[in-house]
């Protein structure tokens, strides 16, 4: 009897240890190697469409380490990135935490709120949109989805909420056909805090400083103290959807901090038609470009 009890106990212990090992390996792979996401909208068509399930390969730009439990409680936490083996490039498709999950006026991370867009602006770029087309000084490579930009260029009448863009200021008056120039700051870059730069970078500065930035009588005040300029502590990126007439991207909410980037989209590992439920074999294991 004692031998049977001992054998049963050993089996239970081995099963628990095996299950714990599998759970640990799953968490490790999710943190360090890859994650899976479902595409919820058509903002990235034709490259990605509703019903696609994609794998994000994290080692390319490096996985992030942060307090997951604090993030699940919607608390803001320090984010560290293990160096990857490649840098982010223009036209990379990236998954990231949407930087404005609760308010358009405050940058913060929500662990369960994800977007996927194409990177068209890197730290150090000066980006503009002219007649719907993206331009970066000194760069001749086509940026973003060209068919989408042609459609915007050919469109004469837009809905107000589609046409008007960041920073939604009557003096700056940018829109999705005529935007910028906007400097995409990198770590260590400095700006003068005039009225225009206050409007363009207010939310990034407040996020970095975890404070309040105000502009009164031609002077900027950070936490009540007057400042003439600002040196950025983080890298930022400009993100764009391939379906430019139906995409909430940097044209509307501004610049994305590097810490919020999860990784580079890699392959579609399964895809279902959201209306019929049929498996789309033609999209199975399609490499994302």
SEDODO-961766 format. One record per atom (N, C-alpha, C): atom name; residue number from 1; x, y, z. Coordinates in steps of 0.001 Angstrom, whole numbers. Layout:
<pts>
CA:NUM:X:Y:Z
...
</pts>
This chain:
<pts>
N:1:828:-1205:0
CA:1:0:0:0
C:1:872:1268:0
N:2:1911:1214:868
CA:2:2813:2371:930
C:2:3500:2610:-406
N:3:3836:1481:-1086
CA:3:4512:1604:-2388
C:3:3594:2233:-3415
N:4:2306:1861:-3402
CA:4:1336:2444:-4334
C:4:1160:3938:-4089
N:5:1052:4292:-2817
CA:5:913:5713:-2469
C:5:2139:6498:-2914
N:6:3335:5896:-2693
CA:6:4586:6557:-3091
C:6:4652:6735:-4605
N:7:4254:5700:-5371
CA:7:4258:5793:-6837
C:7:3280:6855:-7326
N:8:2086:6856:-6696
CA:8:1070:7851:-7085
C:8:1564:9267:-6793
N:9:2183:9441:-5611
CA:9:2706:10758:-5228
C:9:3787:11222:-6205
N:10:4680:10312:-6574
CA:10:5741:10653:-7524
C:10:5170:11053:-8885
N:11:4128:10340:-9334
CA:11:3501:10679:-10619
C:11:2869:12067:-10576
N:12:2196:12358:-9457
CA:12:1573:13680:-9308
C:12:2633:14779:-9313
N:13:3722:14553:-8565
CA:13:4809:15545:-8503
C:13:5431:15744:-9875
N:14:5672:14638:-10596
CA:14:6256:14736:-11941
C:14:5322:15462:-12908
N:15:4016:15185:-12773
CA:15:3038:15850:-13646
C:15:3001:17351:-13375
N:16:3003:17705:-12075
CA:16:2991:19132:-11704
C:16:4253:19826:-12196
N:17:5413:19178:-12001
CA:17:6678:19756:-12457
C:17:6707:19897:-13971
N:18:6176:18876:-14676
CA:18:6130:18947:-16133
C:18:5242:20074:-16614
N:19:4065:20203:-15965
CA:19:3148:21283:-16329
C:19:3772:22645:-16045
N:20:4433:22766:-14895
CA:20:5093:24026:-14527
C:20:6203:24369:-15525
N:21:6942:23360:-15960
CA:21:8005:23578:-16954
C:21:7424:24074:-18270
N:22:6321:23459:-18701
CA:22:5673:23886:-19953
C:22:5159:25316:-19858
N:23:4546:25652:-18720
CA:23:4040:27014:-18529
C:23:5191:28019:-18530
N:24:6286:27664:-17845
CA:24:7453:28549:-17803
C:24:8041:28755:-19201
N:25:8179:27662:-19959
CA:25:8696:27765:-21327
C:25:7791:28621:-22196
N:26:6476:28475:-22015
CA:26:5528:29276:-22795
C:26:5708:30760:-22493
N:27:5837:31100:-21197
CA:27:6023:32511:-20822
C:27:7350:33040:-21362
N:28:8390:32240:-21282
CA:28:9704:32669:-21765
C:28:9669:32942:-23262
N:29:9049:32037:-24028
CA:29:8967:32248:-25475
C:29:8114:33464:-25805
N:30:7025:33684:-25029
CA:30:6177:34856:-25260
C:30:6923:36152:-24968
N:31:7777:36133:-23941
CA:31:8507:37346:-23561
C:31:9698:37601:-24480
N:32:10446:36547:-24811
CA:32:11721:36720:-25498
C:32:11690:36446:-26999
N:33:10767:35609:-27473
CA:33:10852:35165:-28861
C:33:9726:35669:-29749
N:34:8501:35328:-29445
CA:34:7425:35710:-30359
C:34:6123:35915:-29610
N:35:5180:36574:-30282
CA:35:3823:36743:-29784
C:35:2888:36654:-30971
N:36:1633:36357:-30728
CA:36:658:36243:-31799
C:36:-443:37272:-31608
N:37:-913:37843:-32715
CA:37:-1950:38869:-32677
C:37:-2948:38645:-33804
N:38:-4183:39014:-33536
CA:38:-5233:38957:-34551
C:38:-5444:40338:-35140
N:39:-5531:40426:-36465
CA:39:-5762:41708:-37136
C:39:-7241:42055:-37035
N:40:-7591:43172:-36343
CA:40:-9007:43466:-36074
C:40:-9677:44376:-37099
N:41:-8887:44977:-38005
CA:41:-9465:45949:-38934
C:41:-8760:45859:-40275
N:42:-9212:46705:-41214
CA:42:-8618:46721:-42551
C:42:-7672:47904:-42754
N:43:-7124:48443:-41672
CA:43:-6246:49608:-41796
C:43:-4928:49283:-42484
N:44:-4580:47969:-42578
CA:44:-3321:47579:-43215
C:44:-3542:46798:-44506
N:45:-4739:46851:-45068
CA:45:-4956:46171:-46348
C:45:-4190:46905:-47446
N:46:-3689:46153:-48430
CA:46:-3900:44736:-48704
C:46:-2889:43786:-48022
N:47:-1841:44328:-47400
CA:47:-816:43441:-46818
C:47:-1409:42578:-45702
N:48:-2221:43164:-44844
CA:48:-2880:42439:-43762
C:48:-4358:42814:-43764
N:49:-5202:41852:-43436
CA:49:-6634:42118:-43470
C:49:-7314:41458:-42289
N:50:-8566:41832:-42036
CA:50:-9319:41277:-40917
C:50:-9350:39752:-40999
N:51:-9108:39118:-39856
CA:51:-9124:37662:-39808
C:51:-7755:37031:-39913
N:52:-6723:37828:-40210
CA:52:-5356:37310:-40219
C:52:-4851:37168:-38781
N:53:-4139:36089:-38519
CA:53:-3430:35903:-37258
C:53:-1940:35917:-37570
N:54:-1207:36812:-36919
CA:54:197:36996:-37276
C:54:1118:36649:-36117
N:55:2343:36262:-36474
CA:55:3402:36077:-35495
C:55:4325:37288:-35535
N:56:4662:37781:-34371
CA:56:5621:38877:-34232
C:56:6909:38293:-33682
N:57:7995:38464:-34422
CA:57:9297:37932:-34030
C:57:10055:39009:-33263
N:58:10239:38812:-31969
CA:58:10782:39850:-31098
C:58:12295:40039:-31172
N:59:13099:38974:-31400
CA:59:14555:39172:-31373
C:59:15090:40124:-32437
N:60:14304:40424:-33488
CA:60:14794:41318:-34544
C:60:15212:42653:-33950
N:61:14303:43303:-33211
CA:61:14638:44598:-32606
C:61:14902:44469:-31111
N:62:14680:43271:-30557
CA:62:14951:43025:-29146
C:62:13683:42971:-28320
N:63:13519:41926:-27486
CA:63:12335:41827:-26622
C:63:12375:42835:-25487
N:64:11197:43151:-24973
CA:64:11079:44104:-23869
C:64:10944:43372:-22538
N:65:11470:44003:-21491
CA:65:11313:43517:-20126
C:65:10672:44615:-19292
N:66:9583:44275:-18612
CA:66:8913:45247:-17742
C:66:8046:44490:-16748
N:67:7500:45208:-15792
CA:67:6663:44608:-14754
C:67:5290:44310:-15354
N:68:5092:43065:-15767
CA:68:3846:42670:-16420
C:68:2648:42840:-15494
N:69:2819:42511:-14224
CA:69:1694:42580:-13291
C:69:1271:44028:-13047
N:70:2246:44946:-12992
CA:70:1910:46364:-12859
C:70:1169:46853:-14098
N:71:1607:46393:-15272
CA:71:941:46786:-16514
C:71:-488:46266:-16573
N:72:-711:45044:-16077
CA:72:-2060:44485:-16054
C:72:-2980:45292:-15136
N:73:-2382:45969:-14150
CA:73:-3175:46845:-13263
C:73:-3269:48260:-13829
N:74:-2833:48434:-15101
CA:74:-2835:49737:-15776
C:74:-1928:50755:-15098
N:75:-889:50265:-14410
CA:75:113:51154:-13836
C:75:1244:51337:-14845
N:76:1805:52536:-14907
CA:76:2917:52800:-15807
C:76:4206:52277:-15175
N:77:5038:51645:-15980
CA:77:6233:50994:-15457
C:77:7405:51200:-16403
N:78:8609:51116:-15870
CA:78:9805:51247:-16694
C:78:9890:50073:-17678
N:79:10308:50379:-18900
CA:79:10428:49362:-19942
C:79:11881:49296:-20386
N:80:12442:48100:-20387
CA:80:13816:47885:-20833
C:80:13793:46970:-22055
N:81:14707:47208:-22994
CA:81:14755:46384:-24192
C:81:16112:45687:-24308
N:82:16071:44366:-24466
CA:82:17288:43615:-24752
C:82:17696:43925:-26201
N:83:18944:44268:-26458
CA:83:19341:44621:-27831
C:83:19012:43512:-28827
N:84:18454:43903:-29975
CA:84:18160:42959:-31038
C:84:19312:42872:-32025
N:85:19102:42095:-33105
CA:85:20162:41947:-34091
C:85:19956:42818:-35322
N:86:18861:43597:-35342
CA:86:18641:44550:-36425
C:86:17992:45806:-35868
N:87:18181:46895:-36584
CA:87:17503:48131:-36225
C:87:16198:48237:-37015
N:88:15261:49027:-36480
CA:88:14016:49295:-37192
C:88:14336:50064:-38465
N:89:13707:49671:-39574
CA:89:13922:50328:-40852
C:89:12618:50953:-41335
N:90:12737:51933:-42203
CA:90:11543:52483:-42856
C:90:10830:51377:-43626
N:91:9528:51375:-43560
CA:91:8629:50410:-44204
C:91:8508:49090:-43453
N:92:9187:48921:-42300
CA:92:8929:47763:-41454
C:92:7501:47832:-40906
N:93:6835:46681:-40849
CA:93:5515:46609:-40222
C:93:5705:46174:-38778
N:94:5220:47006:-37841
CA:94:5480:46806:-36423
C:94:4181:46708:-35632
N:95:4204:45869:-34612
CA:95:3132:45822:-33621
C:95:3577:46625:-32413
N:96:2668:47441:-31864
CA:96:3038:48302:-30738
C:96:1834:48539:-29843
N:97:2121:48927:-28613
CA:97:1064:49360:-27701
C:97:602:50749:-28110
N:98:-690:50906:-28326
CA:98:-1225:52213:-28712
C:98:-966:53212:-27589
N:99:-332:54365:-27908
CA:99:100:55268:-26830
C:99:-993:56130:-26204
N:100:-2232:56062:-26718
CA:100:-3307:56881:-26145
C:100:-4551:56031:-25890
N:101:-4462:55019:-25020
CA:101:-5580:54089:-24841
C:101:-6778:54678:-24106
N:102:-6534:55707:-23285
CA:102:-7642:56240:-22473
C:102:-7940:57703:-22749
N:103:-6949:58448:-23218
CA:103:-7143:59879:-23471
C:103:-6212:60329:-24580
N:104:-6724:61163:-25483
CA:104:-5902:61696:-26568
C:104:-4898:62718:-26064
N:105:-5000:63117:-24807
CA:105:-4136:64165:-24256
C:105:-2972:63617:-23440
N:106:-2944:62285:-23213
CA:106:-1905:61747:-22341
C:106:-1377:60430:-22881
N:107:-53:60360:-23049
CA:107:587:59116:-23466
C:107:726:58179:-22279
N:108:306:56924:-22491
CA:108:488:55892:-21478
C:108:348:54538:-22155
N:109:887:53509:-21509
CA:109:849:52174:-22094
C:109:-263:51344:-21482
N:110:-1036:50686:-22350
CA:110:-2021:49700:-21939
C:110:-1583:48374:-22538
N:111:-1293:47393:-21699
CA:111:-683:46152:-22144
C:111:-1565:45386:-23135
N:112:-2880:45613:-23105
CA:112:-3801:44859:-23959
C:112:-4286:45655:-25164
N:113:-3783:46866:-25336
CA:113:-4221:47708:-26457
C:113:-3108:47769:-27497
N:114:-3289:47031:-28616
CA:114:-2250:46927:-29635
C:114:-2711:47508:-30964
N:115:-1762:48113:-31684
CA:115:-1966:48539:-33068
C:115:-884:47889:-33922
N:116:-1139:47826:-35224
CA:116:-114:47401:-36173
C:116:-110:48375:-37340
N:117:1062:48943:-37633
CA:117:1202:49924:-38711
C:117:2579:49764:-39352
N:118:2789:50510:-40410
CA:118:4073:50519:-41113
C:118:4879:51736:-40675
N:119:6143:51517:-40358
CA:119:7017:52624:-39956
C:119:7482:53389:-41190
N:120:7183:54684:-41252
CA:120:7647:55493:-42378
C:120:8624:56592:-41944
N:121:8722:56851:-40640
CA:121:9634:57876:-40167
C:121:10475:57396:-38997
N:122:11804:57540:-39113
CA:122:12743:57109:-38076
C:122:13261:58312:-37291
N:123:13854:58067:-36108
CA:123:14477:59173:-35372
C:123:15488:59915:-36250
N:124:15370:61224:-36285
CA:124:16255:62043:-37109
C:124:15669:62437:-38452
N:125:14557:61808:-38847
CA:125:13908:62151:-40121
C:125:13091:63430:-39983
N:126:13000:64163:-41079
CA:126:12050:65271:-41187
C:126:11019:64865:-42224
N:127:9812:64596:-41762
CA:127:8768:64009:-42595
C:127:7718:65044:-42961
N:128:7236:64940:-44182
CA:128:6119:65773:-44628
C:128:5221:64954:-45541
N:129:4005:65425:-45719
CA:129:3066:64842:-46677
C:129:2681:65944:-47645
N:130:2870:65675:-48933
CA:130:2529:66645:-49976
C:130:1586:65980:-50968
N:131:367:66529:-51042
CA:131:-695:65980:-51884
C:131:-926:64500:-51582
N:132:-819:64138:-50297
CA:132:-1105:62774:-49871
C:132:87:61843:-49850
N:133:1245:62258:-50388
CA:133:2420:61390:-50487
C:133:3438:61729:-49397
N:134:3999:60675:-48797
CA:134:5015:60863:-47767
C:134:6347:61251:-48395
N:135:7035:62188:-47739
CA:135:8366:62609:-48173
C:135:9266:62751:-46948
N:136:10518:62329:-47098
CA:136:11549:62545:-46078
C:136:12767:63105:-46777
N:137:13287:64182:-46259
CA:137:14432:64834:-46872
C:137:15607:63900:-47064
N:138:16128:63819:-48297
CA:138:17290:62998:-48599
C:138:16987:61541:-48854
N:139:15712:61119:-48772
CA:139:15330:59720:-48965
C:139:14509:59595:-50251
N:140:14978:58748:-51158
CA:140:14280:58537:-52423
C:140:13410:57274:-52416
N:141:13619:56383:-51455
CA:141:12849:55139:-51374
C:141:11369:55442:-51149
N:142:10449:54798:-51902
CA:142:9016:54991:-51649
C:142:8661:54640:-50211
N:143:7816:55432:-49592
CA:143:7450:55254:-48190
C:143:5983:54865:-48082
N:144:5695:53796:-47337
CA:144:4318:53392:-47150
C:144:3729:52753:-48391
N:145:2408:52620:-48382
CA:145:1684:52008:-49497
C:145:1376:53077:-50552
N:146:1958:52931:-51731
CA:146:1838:53960:-52764
C:146:430:54023:-53351
N:147:-247:52878:-53498
CA:147:-1615:52886:-54026
C:147:-2537:53688:-53120
N:148:-2360:53515:-51808
CA:148:-3164:54262:-50848
C:148:-2923:55761:-50976
N:149:-1671:56155:-51150
CA:149:-1357:57575:-51271
C:149:-1903:58162:-52571
N:150:-1916:57353:-53637
CA:150:-2513:57812:-54897
C:150:-4013:58058:-54730
N:151:-4677:57197:-53971
CA:151:-6115:57381:-53730
C:151:-6375:58680:-52971
N:152:-5538:58951:-51963
CA:152:-5699:60194:-51201
C:152:-5458:61399:-52106
N:153:-4427:61319:-52950
CA:153:-4120:62421:-53872
C:153:-5275:62678:-54826
N:154:-5980:61612:-55240
CA:154:-7067:61745:-56217
C:154:-8396:62135:-55583
N:155:-8501:62017:-54263
CA:155:-9757:62319:-53572
C:155:-9912:63828:-53410
N:156:-11079:64317:-53747
CA:156:-11343:65763:-53678
C:156:-12114:66152:-52414
N:157:-13018:65292:-51988
CA:157:-13867:65615:-50838
C:157:-13656:64569:-49752
N:158:-13333:65030:-48530
CA:158:-13109:64159:-47385
C:158:-14102:64503:-46278
N:159:-14383:63528:-45435
CA:159:-15072:63833:-44202
C:159:-14119:64600:-43289
N:160:-14672:65508:-42495
CA:160:-13851:66380:-41654
C:160:-12941:65575:-40738
N:161:-13483:64505:-40121
CA:161:-12689:63720:-39168
C:161:-11585:62928:-39856
N:162:-11717:62709:-41157
CA:162:-10668:62024:-41918
C:162:-9608:63006:-42404
N:163:-10026:64199:-42798
CA:163:-9126:65148:-43442
C:163:-8205:65855:-42454
N:164:-8745:66346:-41360
CA:164:-7933:67082:-40395
C:164:-7019:66130:-39634
N:165:-5828:66641:-39287
CA:165:-4827:65750:-38708
C:165:-4127:66406:-37515
N:166:-3273:65603:-36886
CA:166:-2391:66072:-35818
C:166:-1650:67323:-36289
N:167:-1469:68344:-35437
CA:167:-1844:68406:-34020
C:167:-3216:69037:-33772
N:168:-4073:69098:-34801
CA:168:-5423:69655:-34682
C:168:-5375:71072:-34108
N:169:-4547:71885:-34736
CA:169:-4350:73278:-34310
C:169:-4716:74186:-35478
N:170:-5528:75186:-35214
CA:170:-6022:76055:-36287
C:170:-4918:76895:-36924
N:171:-3846:77168:-36179
CA:171:-2735:77954:-36733
C:171:-1829:77068:-37581
N:172:-1482:75891:-37085
CA:172:-631:74967:-37845
C:172:-1403:74390:-39026
N:173:-2640:73980:-38809
CA:173:-3598:73603:-39857
C:173:-3089:72516:-40802
N:174:-2549:71436:-40256
CA:174:-2133:70310:-41097
C:174:-3325:69415:-41410
N:175:-3207:68667:-42510
CA:175:-4218:67681:-42885
C:175:-3525:66517:-43594
N:176:-4281:65485:-43978
CA:176:-3649:64281:-44527
C:176:-3127:64476:-45948
N:177:-3437:65620:-46564
CA:177:-2853:65931:-47872
C:177:-1673:66879:-47767
N:178:-1657:67696:-46743
CA:178:-605:68706:-46565
C:178:-202:68725:-45097
N:179:894:68028:-44798
CA:179:1280:67762:-43417
C:179:2769:68032:-43254
N:180:3122:68689:-42165
CA:180:4529:68896:-41865
C:180:5112:70159:-42486
N:181:6453:70267:-42430
CA:181:7413:69241:-42000
C:181:7405:68999:-40490
N:182:7547:67716:-40131
CA:182:7594:67289:-38737
C:182:8917:66576:-38486
N:183:9690:67093:-37553
CA:183:10937:66422:-37177
C:183:10620:65276:-36227
N:184:11161:64091:-36527
CA:184:10978:62911:-35678
C:184:12186:62830:-34753
N:185:12025:63155:-33468
CA:185:13200:63265:-32595
C:185:13775:61916:-32181
N:186:15083:61928:-31968
CA:186:15789:60794:-31408
C:186:16381:61169:-30064
N:187:16843:60168:-29343
CA:187:17436:60402:-28031
C:187:18612:61368:-28144
N:188:18579:62447:-27348
CA:188:19646:63445:-27353
C:188:19381:64639:-28235
N:189:18343:64579:-29072
CA:189:18019:65712:-29943
C:189:17407:66843:-29132
N:190:17721:68082:-29532
CA:190:17219:69262:-28827
C:190:16324:70097:-29731
N:191:15314:70729:-29140
CA:191:14425:71642:-29864
C:191:14270:72921:-29054
N:192:13914:73989:-29740
CA:192:13501:75230:-29087
C:192:12008:75146:-28826
N:193:11572:75546:-27658
CA:193:10155:75419:-27321
C:193:9403:76706:-27650
N:194:9154:76895:-28969
CA:194:8245:77942:-29408
C:194:6826:77391:-29449
N:195:5880:78191:-29929
CA:195:4480:77760:-29924
C:195:4263:76506:-30756
N:196:4888:76451:-31949
CA:196:4702:75300:-32825
C:196:5241:74030:-32201
N:197:6465:74076:-31693
CA:197:7056:72887:-31088
C:197:6329:72471:-29813
N:198:5783:73427:-29087
CA:198:4965:73093:-27925
C:198:3776:72242:-28348
N:199:3100:72636:-29425
CA:199:1944:71883:-29914
C:199:2348:70501:-30430
N:200:3503:70413:-31093
CA:200:3916:69164:-31727
C:200:4446:68131:-30739
N:201:5121:68579:-29682
CA:201:5842:67640:-28818
C:201:5395:67662:-27356
N:202:4331:68369:-27054
CA:202:3865:68505:-25671
C:202:3675:67141:-25004
N:203:2982:66234:-25671
CA:203:2640:64954:-25038
C:203:3867:64075:-24830
N:204:4824:64142:-25764
CA:204:6055:63364:-25591
C:204:6881:63891:-24408
N:205:6959:65219:-24293
CA:205:7733:65816:-23201
C:205:7080:65496:-21856
N:206:5758:65631:-21789
CA:206:5061:65322:-20532
C:206:5216:63840:-20173
N:207:5228:62961:-21186
CA:207:5419:61530:-20915
C:207:6825:61250:-20397
N:208:7831:61855:-21028
CA:208:9201:61634:-20575
C:208:9426:62178:-19164
N:209:8837:63350:-18883
CA:209:9079:64004:-17599
C:209:8049:63632:-16530
N:210:6981:62944:-16955
CA:210:5888:62621:-16035
C:210:5437:63884:-15299
N:211:5247:64938:-16099
CA:211:4863:66220:-15530
C:211:3946:66984:-16456
N:212:3878:68291:-16246
CA:212:2973:69162:-17001
C:212:3769:70204:-17776
N:213:3453:70348:-19069
CA:213:4075:71364:-19912
C:213:3001:72344:-20356
N:214:3239:73631:-20092
CA:214:2289:74672:-20476
C:214:3010:75753:-21266
N:215:2214:76528:-22020
CA:215:2784:77617:-22821
C:215:1951:78873:-22590
N:216:2600:79883:-21976
CA:216:1904:81129:-21646
C:216:2779:82320:-22009
N:217:2188:83276:-22701
CA:217:2876:84535:-23023
C:217:4244:84275:-23642
N:218:4264:83412:-24665
CA:218:5458:83099:-25450
C:218:6550:82375:-24653
N:219:6178:81758:-23527
CA:219:7149:81025:-22712
C:219:6576:79661:-22339
N:220:7432:78623:-22412
CA:220:7028:77275:-22008
C:220:7385:77067:-20541
N:221:6510:76366:-19819
CA:221:6721:76080:-18403
C:221:6597:74576:-18184
N:222:7672:73962:-17686
CA:222:7666:72546:-17354
C:222:7561:72421:-15840
N:223:6443:71862:-15376
CA:223:6164:71745:-13937
C:223:6286:73098:-13238
N:224:5832:74141:-13941
CA:224:5821:75485:-13371
C:224:7097:76273:-13561
N:225:8140:75642:-14099
CA:225:9423:76320:-14286
C:225:9611:76690:-15751
N:226:10012:77941:-16066
CA:226:10193:78358:-17451
C:226:11384:77647:-18101
N:227:11204:77192:-19340
CA:227:12293:76556:-20099
C:227:12277:77097:-21526
N:228:13448:77201:-22121
CA:228:13560:77700:-23488
C:228:13588:76577:-24524
N:229:14066:75400:-24116
CA:229:14188:74283:-25045
C:229:14097:72971:-24313
N:230:14248:71897:-25080
CA:230:14130:70570:-24473
C:230:15005:69574:-25226
N:231:15666:68678:-24476
CA:231:16461:67596:-25048
C:231:15728:66268:-24804
N:232:15406:65566:-25888
CA:232:14633:64331:-25779
C:232:15463:63198:-25180
N:233:14791:62361:-24404
CA:233:15434:61231:-23746
C:233:15155:59902:-24449
N:234:14230:59902:-25423
CA:234:13801:58671:-26074
C:234:13815:58834:-27591
N:235:13744:57679:-28278
CA:235:13577:57661:-29730
C:235:12101:57566:-30097
N:236:11745:58192:-31220
CA:236:10355:58194:-31667
C:236:10256:57795:-33133
N:237:9040:57374:-33530
CA:237:8799:56874:-34878
C:237:7457:57392:-35387
N:238:7355:57490:-36719
CA:238:6099:57898:-37353
C:238:5519:56670:-38041
N:239:4283:56299:-37669
CA:239:3652:55071:-38133
C:239:2480:55385:-39057
N:240:2315:54561:-40114
CA:240:1255:54804:-41091
C:240:571:53503:-41475
N:241:-754:53560:-41650
CA:241:-1496:52411:-42138
C:241:-1422:52325:-43656
N:242:-1447:51110:-44200
CA:242:-1416:50942:-45657
C:242:-2717:51386:-46306
N:243:-3809:51352:-45557
CA:243:-5093:51835:-46053
C:243:-5294:53246:-45517
N:244:-4682:54214:-46195
CA:244:-4574:55567:-45661
C:244:-5872:56304:-45462
N:245:-6947:55892:-46159
CA:245:-8247:56540:-45990
C:245:-9033:55959:-44815
N:246:-8505:54926:-44189
CA:246:-9196:54307:-43068
C:246:-8171:53742:-42084
N:247:-7365:54620:-41520
CA:247:-6324:54175:-40599
C:247:-6046:55239:-39553
N:248:-6209:54888:-38282
CA:248:-5832:55769:-37187
C:248:-4346:55572:-36915
N:249:-3535:56488:-37434
CA:249:-2085:56347:-37325
C:249:-1458:57664:-36904
N:250:-146:57800:-37106
CA:250:570:58983:-36615
C:250:90:60283:-37241
N:251:-599:60207:-38359
CA:251:-1166:61430:-38935
C:251:-2198:62047:-37996
N:252:-2791:61216:-37126
CA:252:-3842:61685:-36238
C:252:-3410:61783:-34776
N:253:-2508:60905:-34322
CA:253:-2154:60952:-32908
C:253:-682:61255:-32648
N:254:134:61382:-33686
CA:254:1502:61840:-33472
C:254:2532:60725:-33405
N:255:3589:60950:-32658
CA:255:4771:60091:-32678
C:255:4705:58963:-31655
N:256:5325:57838:-32021
CA:256:5327:56640:-31187
C:256:6677:56477:-30501
N:257:6708:56301:-29160
CA:257:7990:56052:-28480
C:257:8475:54629:-28716
N:258:9784:54463:-28798
CA:258:10378:53157:-29080
C:258:9991:52104:-28035
N:259:9840:52519:-26774
CA:259:9509:51570:-25708
C:259:8198:50838:-25959
N:260:7288:51437:-26717
CA:260:5968:50837:-26911
C:260:5945:49820:-28053
N:261:7047:49669:-28771
CA:261:7082:48741:-29903
C:261:7310:47315:-29404
N:262:6411:46405:-29771
CA:262:6504:45000:-29364
C:262:7514:44266:-30231
N:263:7395:44412:-31551
CA:263:8295:43719:-32458
C:263:7846:43844:-33898
N:264:8572:43184:-34760
CA:264:8306:43239:-36201
C:264:7393:42093:-36611
N:265:6347:42434:-37384
CA:265:5443:41408:-37890
C:265:6196:40490:-38848
N:266:5996:39167:-38706
CA:266:6784:38179:-39442
C:266:5961:37410:-40471
N:267:5045:36556:-40004
CA:267:4245:35760:-40945
C:267:2785:35711:-40488
N:268:1913:35401:-41441
CA:268:520:35082:-41131
C:268:460:33571:-40891
N:269:126:33150:-39681
CA:269:152:31712:-39382
C:269:-1219:31058:-39534
N:270:-2265:31874:-39582
CA:270:-3576:31370:-39991
C:270:-4449:32562:-40359
N:271:-5497:32309:-41128
CA:271:-6362:33398:-41583
C:271:-7753:32848:-41882
N:272:-8762:33508:-41318
CA:272:-10149:33133:-41559
C:272:-10918:34321:-42120
N:273:-11783:34065:-43084
CA:273:-12678:35097:-43576
C:273:-13633:35464:-42437
N:274:-13651:36745:-41990
CA:274:-14473:37105:-40827
C:274:-15973:37002:-41072
N:275:-16380:36922:-42328
CA:275:-17810:36883:-42646
C:275:-18309:35458:-42904
N:276:-17462:34616:-43490
CA:276:-17874:33238:-43793
C:276:-17255:32208:-42869
N:277:-16164:32575:-42179
CA:277:-15471:31637:-41317
C:277:-14585:30656:-42051
N:278:-14476:30791:-43368
CA:278:-13662:29864:-44155
C:278:-12174:30155:-43970
N:279:-11397:29087:-43889
CA:279:-9947:29226:-43778
C:279:-9388:29706:-45115
N:280:-8519:30738:-45064
CA:280:-7945:31299:-46292
C:280:-6550:30713:-46511
N:281:-6513:29614:-47244
CA:281:-5251:28913:-47471
C:281:-4249:29770:-48232
N:282:-4726:30682:-49085
CA:282:-3809:31503:-49874
C:282:-3006:32464:-49006
N:283:-3441:32683:-47737
CA:283:-2734:33576:-46837
C:283:-1936:32812:-45786
N:284:-2077:31497:-45755
CA:284:-1395:30650:-44769
C:284:117:30693:-44958
N:285:841:31059:-43884
CA:285:2302:31163:-43847
C:285:2850:32202:-44829
N:286:2041:33213:-45124
CA:286:2487:34320:-45971
C:286:3450:35203:-45177
N:287:4625:35454:-45737
CA:287:5594:36346:-45105
C:287:5131:37788:-45265
N:288:5189:38545:-44174
CA:288:4693:39917:-44167
C:288:5798:40874:-44611
N:289:5474:41722:-45571
CA:289:6440:42685:-46109
C:289:5965:44120:-45886
</pts>
